[in-house]
Amino acid sequence: MLQTSRGPFQCRVLDLSADGAKLSSVAVLTIGQAVTLVISGKGTLRGAVVREANGVLEVSFAAAPAAPLVPA
């Protein structure tokens, strides 16, 4: 689940690292938009959109002011 200021969106994680994630989603978000990736049973990661094209979002956790993994 991807939480945004426009509400939650379903997403599929295509790639995940300590620095960011590549997500497949119907959400159309703007570069720099703050998001929170919620991984069921794992926790949440705060970040910002750094790229968006053709239904694929790239999120940088380093782009967020505070990006720790928060236990669910």
Secondary structure, 3 states (H helix, E strand, C coil): CEEECCEEECEEEEEECCCEEEEEECCCCCCCCEEEEEECCCEEEEEEEEEEECCEEEEECCCCCCCCCECC
